[in-house]
């Protein structure tokens, strides 16, 4: 699975969560896959979720890292 599919699964599993954190090493790949660049605070919006860089080696999660 690629990062976009993993993010889609995480969003579907917790649809009420306002944010999603992804590992630093996968964040640029996600941005390229969804065709967006991070805004001034370092987040992208995808499927009405704020997606942020969660730091190195974190899990894809809807909980604060």
URDAMO-V811883 format. One record per backbone hydrogen bond with DSSP energy under -1.0 kcal/mol. NH is the residue of the N-H (numbers start at 0). CO is the residue of the C=O. Records with the same first field share a line. If there is no record, write none. Layout:
# URDAMO-V811883
NH: CO / CO
This chain:
# URDAMO-V811883
5: 1
6: 2
7: 3
8: 4
9: 5
10: 6
11: 7
12: 8
13: 9
16: 13
19: 49
20: 60
21: 51
23: 54
25: 22
26: 22
29: 25
30: 26
31: 27
32: 28
33: 29
35: 30
38: 42
41: 38
43: 50
45: 48
48: 45
49: 17
50: 43
51: 19
53: 21
57: 54
60: 20
